[in-house]
Amino acid sequence: MDNTSIITQVTNPKEEEILSSTQEKVSLSSSSVKKQRSRSIFSSLFCCFRSYDAEPPATNNNTSALPPPVEENGAPPKPPAKYLLPEVNINDYDKKCVVIDLDETLVHSSFKPISNADFIVPVEIDGTVHQVYVLKRPHVDEFLQKMGELFECVLFTASLAKYADPVADLLDQWGVFTARLFRESCVFHRGNYVKDLSRLGRELGNVIIVDNSPASYIFHPENAVPVQSWFDDMSDTELLDLLPFFEGLSKEEDVYGVLENWRGR
């Protein structure tokens, strides 16, 4: 397996600038090849969400049965035998469910050495161990602890478990995530790994997704709290700034109305 197929990320704008500068010096054809080679360590390991214009499937109002399979490159995938999440824990029975993304939402990871990395995670790929350098987004600890008090929290990433699971072990020291979902739980739809919230096994009106990639929640944009992609800005305060909003949201019954007003801002 190529080491660029493990982690799911958006592209760092700084890297885009470097690539663009390089491409101006070469012909269009050789530029395309260089771009692919330069980004190979990111493009499939950090599989970028680039196509935001995918159309959602038809909605299904029957919450007691699995949703119809979503078209996957022309061939409908088999629906899962059961919902993605187990029964709600008794401690979370009256809480809403928040689905939280990993890469560029809570952390940023790279195969290139980072001097101030919070974690260095070894990942085995085809018999070779690679070091993944992980930076935590500012205020992520406070964010996770508070979210765990207010909601049933689920980690849902399009990255592979061999990378994301050990990162989550190091990141979530408080057991905030009651479940972890990885790439195999996504639906591959028009070139994107989409997180189909209707497959969770939770009432959609009580589900919120926190994610930096619009493509990942293209089926349920009305359930989304979009966040900016984070790479290395240590002055970033977005997670901290979101806490008062989520504290209020945890007490609301009309999730859709509150989220619509929030996105409108």
Buried (B, 14 or more C-beta within 10 A) or exposed (E): EEBBBBBBBBBBEEEEEEBEEEBEEEEEEEBEEBBEEBBEBBBBBBBBBEEEEBEBBEEEEEEEEBBEBBBEEEEEEEEBEEEBBEEBEEEBEEBBBBBBBBBBBBBBBBBEEBEEBBBEBEBEBEEEEBEBBBBBBBBBBEBBEBBBEBBBBBBBBBBBBBBBBBBBEBBBEEEBBBBBBBBEBBBBBBEBBBBBBBBBBBEBEBBBBBBBBBBBBBBBEEBBBBBEBBBEEEEBEBBBEBBEBBEEBBEEEEBEEBBEEBEEE
